[in-house]
Amino acid sequence: MYDASYNLAFEEVINYTHPKVFEIASREDVIAAMENAFDNETMRIRLVHVNPTFTYSEIKTIEGKSLCLINYTNAMRMTFENKLSGDEVESMKKSFTDSGEYKTVQYEKDRNSFFLEGDSIVIAVADETTQGKWKFVNYSKAQAQLAEMLLGANVLKGLGL
């Protein structure tokens, strides 16, 4: 899934995505949203291959689901189409820093880009809905509500999230 994301192979990413996502939005809509997020009239995002080290929690069984937390360092570069003003740079830098999602927030003036690096969490799930195969849900504090909708509050609590 990491390699597919890095290569912007969204159709392949979808194949690794937990199927409950598609109860909220169609596969086509999810792919279109990913494409638009990564490349639009304002900016483009590219993942930066940092040769991540993946760490895996013990596999837990909660509410009939086999679950494992996967932690790794993720990095991306956000390049803007129009030159950012000093105020825009400072405002965005503060926003990225305040989010708590990134340990590195660096504006690259020559590229009109932000380099962002932080710890990422993916929840691996194998259950009835995945036909016992591992499927994945990205987790972040900003997306905690989506993870809760997909897996339930008890599952997240049981995972310590």
QUISUL-V468726 format. One record per residue. N is the residue number from 1. PSI is psi in whole degrees, -180 to 180 (NA if undefined). OMEGA is omega as a letter, one per 40 degrees, with the letter a starting at -180 (NA if undefined). D_FIRST is the distance of its C-alpha to the first C-alpha in Angstrom with 2 decimals. Layout:
BEGIN
n/psi/omega/d_first
N/PSI/OMEGA/D_FIRST
N/PSI/OMEGA/D_FIRST
END
This chain:
BEGIN
n/psi/omega/d_first
1/-40/i/0.00
2/-47/a/3.80
3/-42/i/5.47
4/-41/i/5.07
5/-45/a/6.12
6/-40/a/8.54
7/6/a/9.87
8/34/i/10.34
9/75/a/9.33
10/-34/i/9.65
11/-40/i/10.70
12/-41/i/7.58
13/-43/a/5.69
14/-36/a/8.84
15/-22/i/8.62
16/-7/a/6.20
17/141/i/8.51
18/132/a/11.66
19/-22/i/14.49
20/-21/i/16.97
21/-36/a/15.51
22/-1/i/17.11
23/-21/i/20.39
24/-41/a/20.55
25/151/i/19.54
26/160/i/19.09
27/-44/a/15.99
28/-42/i/17.97
29/-38/i/18.81
30/-44/i/15.31
31/-45/i/14.31
32/-40/i/17.68
33/-41/i/17.25
34/-46/i/14.04
35/-44/a/15.93
36/-37/i/18.99
37/-37/a/17.53
38/-18/a/16.22
39/108/i/19.37
40/-175/a/22.67
41/-17/a/26.37
42/-40/a/26.29
43/170/i/23.34
44/147/a/20.13
45/135/i/17.16
46/138/i/15.20
47/144/i/12.80
48/121/a/14.72
49/111/a/13.28
50/16/a/15.01
51/64/a/13.97
52/150/i/12.84
53/121/i/14.18
54/134/i/12.28
55/144/a/14.92
56/134/i/14.94
57/172/i/17.70
58/153/i/19.78
59/126/i/18.77
60/151/i/21.03
61/119/a/22.37
62/126/i/23.36
63/40/i/24.83
64/6/i/23.68
65/135/i/19.98
66/130/a/18.33
67/146/i/16.42
68/134/i/14.91
69/132/i/14.29
70/122/a/11.80
71/142/i/13.33
72/166/i/12.67
73/131/a/14.27
74/144/i/12.79
75/146/i/15.04
76/161/i/15.77
77/126/i/18.86
78/112/a/20.55
79/129/a/23.21
80/142/a/26.01
81/-41/a/28.06
82/142/a/31.33
83/129/i/32.74
84/140/i/32.34
85/166/i/35.62
86/-41/i/36.27
87/-41/i/36.36
88/-43/i/33.01
89/-49/a/31.46
90/-41/i/33.07
91/-45/a/32.17
92/-41/i/28.47
93/-45/i/28.48
94/-44/a/30.14
95/-46/i/27.74
96/-44/a/24.63
97/-46/a/26.53
98/-24/a/27.89
99/-24/a/24.53
100/3/a/23.90
101/-20/a/20.20
102/135/i/20.82
103/-19/i/22.72
104/124/i/23.18
105/108/a/24.49
106/123/i/26.11
107/129/i/27.71
108/95/a/27.97
109/-44/a/31.15
110/-24/i/31.18
111/-9/a/27.80
112/47/a/28.48
113/159/i/25.09
114/133/i/23.74
115/124/a/21.56
116/133/i/19.81
117/137/i/18.27
118/174/i/17.70
119/138/a/16.27
120/153/i/13.24
121/133/i/12.73
122/137/i/10.13
123/118/i/12.02
124/134/a/10.97
125/132/i/13.44
126/120/a/15.16
127/-168/i/18.28
128/-43/a/20.49
129/-21/i/18.48
130/5/a/15.38
131/35/i/17.95
132/3/i/17.17
133/149/i/13.58
134/125/i/10.93
135/165/a/9.36
136/148/i/8.37
137/121/i/10.66
138/142/i/10.67
139/133/i/14.12
140/161/i/16.70
141/-38/a/20.44
142/-28/a/20.48
143/18/a/18.25
144/-36/a/19.82
145/-40/i/21.75
146/-46/i/18.82
147/-39/i/17.36
148/-41/i/20.96
149/-38/a/21.37
150/-40/a/18.42
151/-21/a/19.17
152/149/a/22.72
153/-38/a/24.60
154/-38/i/25.60
155/-48/a/22.07
156/-42/i/21.22
157/-42/i/24.63
158/-25/i/24.16
159/-4/a/21.05
160/21/a/23.19
161/NA/NA/21.49
END
